[in-house]
Amino acid sequence: MTASDIAALTACISDPNRAITNAQIVQRLSRDFYWYSPILKRQLDDKTGELALQPIDVKEIQRILAYCYEHHVPVTTRGAGTGNYGQAVPLRGGVVLDLVHMNRIESITPDGVAVCQPNVRLGVLETTAREQGFELRCYPSTIVKASVGGFLGGGSGGIGSVSHGGLRDFETVRALEVVTMEAEPRVVFHEGQAVHDVLHAWGTNGIITRIWIALTPAVSWAQCSVAFDTFDQAFTFAEKIACDSQWIKRLVTTFEWPIPSCFAPILSITRPNKSLIFFMIAASQLIELKSAAEAAGGEVTLAADYTGLRTTPLLSDYTWNHTTLWAIKQDAAFTYLQCGFSPTEGRQQFATLKQHFGDEILFHIEFMKTGTGIVIPGSIPLVRFTTEQRLNEMIDLCRSIGVSVANPHVNNVEGGGRYREDNLQLLTKQKYDPRGLLNPGKMITFKPAAQATV
């Protein structure tokens, strides 16, 4: 970028203090948690934007994009930077569009739909919603820091998915507005099934600026931790609770030993050499859950009310991809995969992977409901990384035995496993970003208009 580019783009926003040129700050704003993957760490460590702009409204975004379109300047949108796949890392320099100031909750409707700007923190939305009798249907373990727009752009599910499915299931995202990257950027409204044109496209096909997201009635929750002698015992009990609709639950997570040994702040609720289950269960069912766990041979190591995101300990801080973070803190050789096991053949799939890889793979199961209503053992297993070839052997074997893998070690939408086979996201990019300037390099099936064939 030239000095004249920087001056012109700074003039697109009303306050020049929201145009950041300091190289260290721009580099920080060009980062997410891609380093969970040793492969992405090697690929992305030297990538950075050249200028960070922090717009406060849609009109400023439109002015920025109009200039960037005319002058062929790449734009990478940033939410809170809590993703794990390098979605927010600019591959070709240019502008980092930091939406930090677009963080207003506009309303929560009487029927439980939140209308908000993209950089509302999920934790703020959860707390605000609960004050009005609602709560998030699902959220990542990074809820305190993660933004709603970032979750829509690059997230998939989390706490709550065992009952409400993932982010793209059951019309959780009701509508959204996006700004296009054209000579005259438009604001386009998507609702119903049309939201899938834009969801989980990593900001490659439009800038999400307004969101309508469905909530669910709030529940008084409790937390419970149960230890079992073996992983098979723990998995069996967790599966029973997860799949039985009589249980009102928000979280059912199962850890193979020695994963719990990585949870340094809460070692008192772990048991050496035992697998562990973490639950968020309706407070009204806590006593019944404790009795069922003990009858199944488990030891209840924690049973307490959940009092919000400041609950201590907050068990969700050790689930989903926070599990990986705790493991990496203990041993930098750990990384992870994202898998979906069969609800009927899961045990055989576990056995096959153990037969081939032993303790190179450690099972971390997150039960979640699919869009068809079936509860499956989703999984974010820990992997002891040695070489990229060995990691790919593990992925290949998973897929050969029917275990789905969304590969978190590739830096493109298609390879990450959430790309739609009907090409909706690609077709949208062709319409809304014909020059390929939005987060370029992250949708590898896209070709700029001048190169595309009819």
C-alpha angles and dihedrals in degrees: 000000000000128000088251090054091053092047093048093047092047087055089057091073128059097232120047089204086074090063108083122198100160102122096218094051092045090051091051090051089050092062138085131164095290088130089081081085116061087204095054091042090060093045100044109031093098097043120107143149123247102221133019119210123191109199122192100204147013094267091060090048090051092051091049094048093046091056093044091049093052093046098037094242115160118235125202117188120221128199115172096319096238096128121115103211106064092259091144097043112106110228095190105034117239126114127351104208102209110193094191094128095050093082108124127131103216099189148325110225122223090252092054109263117138117213111199150146118262101256097055105128113243090227091056091048091049093050093045092046093051089054086061096044099266138095139191116283091219137352140174124255086253090067095133094059105020121101127227092235093048090050090053092045099047112000131092115184144320141154106016095029091107087071106020104031126229130321092271096048132092095010093289090152103055100178145338142188122226133189115224128224101236139119086273106024113221132206107232124192118217123186138167113001090351090076087076089069087074109021117110094003094123093238091296097125107035143344111260107222105163131028138195109196126177119234131195131228111280119254130202100242136198131197124228134180122196128186124207131188094237138026090237091057092047093047092049093053094042091049091051092055094041095051099041110090093206089075116082103213141162101183136026111171127168125196128194114220128284091036092081089057087070093063096091099174094051104037088127091073094047125081123216114259093000130118116238138213125201119201137186102197134168107278089231089062099045097099091048091049092051091052092048092048093051092047088054092054099263129135115226105222098174134019117166143136119271109232101179137285092319093060111132116248097021103199094197087067087073098046138080109012094343084076088064092049093054090048093050089051088058098040123009090205091075122099132152151230132217111230142169116211126200116265088221105031100034097113092053090048090052090050093050093051092047090049091056103034109018112188092354083091123044119190121240110172125197111186112217139171117242125219089263092058097253117131111226135183100254112188144201098188120191115240127199100226120220107147137353088242092056091048091052090049088057092049092048093050091048091054093044091059096044100266109136116224127199098196111227092186098073125078102220137083095240097051094047092074100241098089114122115242090214088067093234093144092047093049089049092051090051089055101038102033108026094164093050095236098138110094090329119211095029097094102050097183090063123100122187115254094258091057100038119105121223 
